[in-house]
Amino acid sequence: MPIYDFRCNVCHRKIILRYKTYEDYDNATHTCPHCQSTDVTRLISRVAVKKSLTSRLFSGGYGGDDDAALSDLDHADPRTLGRVLREMNAEVGEDMGGEFDEIVGRLESGERPEEIEASMPDLPDNPLTSGGLDTSADD
């Protein structure tokens, strides 16, 4: 629904006029609802674009602080986590395989990450949470 801001040139109030379609706006006589004057001037309005969490992550919408962006996911409910993982996968554009799809599907159905992890013992450990990366060299 198109929304337009105007300033009435008679009573000097800022008014908001809503129209169902752009055609309705084009055909309307813009009238101040306070004083009924048609002497109104259209104002330039700000535009707001809502971004998804994934879009903010990929665009640096957290001021370049990736840790702050990811910390939002620490306490996210499983469905949100699953949705974000699926969105991130779509952004990357790579097939992550069947295990990824299974995990994300289970998250999206509301299953907790700890339950999924316990039921899938063959998943590799996360080197970032299980004592660090193995940096030893095989000589």
C-alpha positions as CSV (number, residue, x, y, z in Angstrom):
1,M,0.0,0.0,0.0
2,P,1.6,3.3,-1.1
3,I,2.0,5.8,1.7
4,Y,2.8,9.5,1.1
5,D,3.8,12.3,3.4
6,F,2.5,15.8,2.7
7,R,2.7,19.2,4.4
8,C,-0.5,21.2,4.4
9,N,0.2,24.8,3.2
10,V,-2.8,26.1,5.1
11,C,-2.6,24.6,8.6
12,H,1.1,23.6,8.2
13,R,0.5,20.1,9.6
14,K,2.4,17.1,8.3
15,I,-0.1,14.6,7.0
16,I,0.1,11.0,5.8
17,L,-2.1,9.8,3.0
18,R,-2.5,6.2,2.1
19,Y,-3.8,4.8,-1.2
20,K,-4.6,1.2,-2.1
21,T,-2.8,1.4,-5.5
22,Y,-0.5,3.8,-7.3
23,E,-3.3,4.5,-9.7
24,D,-5.5,5.7,-6.8
25,Y,-2.7,8.1,-5.8
26,D,-2.4,9.4,-9.4
27,N,-6.2,10.0,-9.6
28,A,-6.7,11.4,-6.1
29,T,-7.2,15.0,-5.1
30,H,-4.8,15.2,-2.1
31,T,-6.7,16.8,0.7
32,C,-5.6,17.7,4.3
33,P,-7.8,15.7,6.7
34,H,-7.6,18.5,9.3
35,C,-8.6,21.6,7.4
36,Q,-9.8,20.0,4.1
37,S,-7.4,22.1,2.0
38,T,-6.1,20.8,-1.2
39,D,-3.1,23.1,-1.0
40,V,-0.6,20.4,0.0
41,T,3.0,19.7,-0.8
42,R,4.4,16.2,-1.1
43,L,7.4,15.6,1.2
44,I,10.3,13.2,0.5
45,S,10.0,10.3,2.8
46,R,12.7,8.0,4.2
47,V,12.7,4.5,2.8
48,A,13.3,1.5,5.1
49,V,14.4,-1.8,3.8
50,K,14.2,-4.7,6.2
51,K,17.1,-7.2,5.9
52,S,17.2,-10.8,7.1
53,L,19.8,-11.9,9.6
54,T,21.6,-13.7,6.7
55,S,21.7,-10.5,4.6
56,R,23.1,-8.6,7.6
57,L,25.8,-11.2,8.1
58,F,26.9,-11.2,4.5
59,S,26.7,-7.4,4.1
60,G,28.6,-6.5,7.3
61,G,25.4,-5.1,8.8
62,Y,26.9,-5.6,12.3
63,G,29.5,-2.9,11.8
64,G,32.0,-5.5,10.6
65,D,31.8,-7.4,13.9
66,D,31.3,-11.0,12.8
67,D,31.4,-12.3,16.4
68,A,28.4,-10.0,17.3
69,A,26.5,-11.3,14.3
70,L,27.1,-14.9,15.1
71,S,26.5,-14.4,18.8
72,D,22.8,-13.7,18.0
73,L,22.6,-17.3,16.9
74,D,24.0,-18.7,20.2
75,H,20.6,-18.3,21.8
76,A,18.4,-18.7,18.8
77,D,15.6,-21.2,18.8
78,P,16.3,-24.2,16.6
79,R,13.8,-23.2,13.9
80,T,15.5,-19.8,13.5
81,L,18.9,-21.5,13.4
82,G,17.7,-23.9,10.8
83,R,16.3,-21.0,8.7
84,V,19.5,-19.0,8.9
85,L,21.6,-22.0,8.0
86,R,19.4,-22.7,5.0
87,E,19.6,-19.0,3.9
88,M,23.4,-18.9,4.4
89,N,23.6,-22.1,2.2
90,A,21.5,-20.4,-0.5
91,E,23.8,-17.3,-0.4
92,V,26.9,-19.5,-0.8
93,G,25.3,-21.5,-3.5
94,E,27.0,-24.8,-2.8
95,D,25.5,-28.2,-2.2
96,M,26.4,-29.0,1.4
97,G,25.3,-32.6,1.1
98,G,22.8,-34.9,2.7
99,E,23.9,-34.6,6.3
100,F,23.6,-30.8,6.1
101,D,20.1,-31.1,4.7
102,E,19.1,-33.6,7.4
103,I,20.5,-31.4,10.2
104,V,18.8,-28.2,8.9
105,G,15.5,-30.1,8.4
106,R,15.6,-31.3,11.9
107,L,16.4,-27.8,13.3
108,E,13.6,-26.4,11.2
109,S,11.2,-28.9,12.8
110,G,12.3,-27.7,16.3
111,E,14.8,-30.3,17.4
112,R,17.6,-28.9,19.6
113,P,21.2,-29.0,18.2
114,E,22.3,-31.0,21.2
115,E,19.7,-33.7,20.4
116,I,20.8,-33.8,16.8
117,E,24.5,-34.1,17.7
118,A,23.8,-36.9,20.2
119,S,21.9,-38.9,17.6
120,M,24.6,-38.5,14.9
121,P,27.8,-39.8,16.5
122,D,29.6,-40.0,13.1
123,L,29.6,-36.3,12.7
124,P,33.1,-34.9,12.8
125,D,34.0,-32.9,15.8
126,N,34.0,-29.1,15.5
127,P,37.7,-28.1,15.8
128,L,36.8,-24.8,17.1
129,T,34.9,-26.2,20.1
130,S,36.6,-29.5,20.8
131,G,40.1,-28.3,21.8
132,G,41.3,-26.5,18.7
133,L,42.7,-27.4,15.4
134,D,45.3,-30.2,15.0
135,T,48.4,-28.4,13.9
136,S,50.8,-31.3,14.2
137,A,52.6,-32.2,11.0
138,D,53.1,-35.8,9.8
139,D,56.8,-36.0,9.0
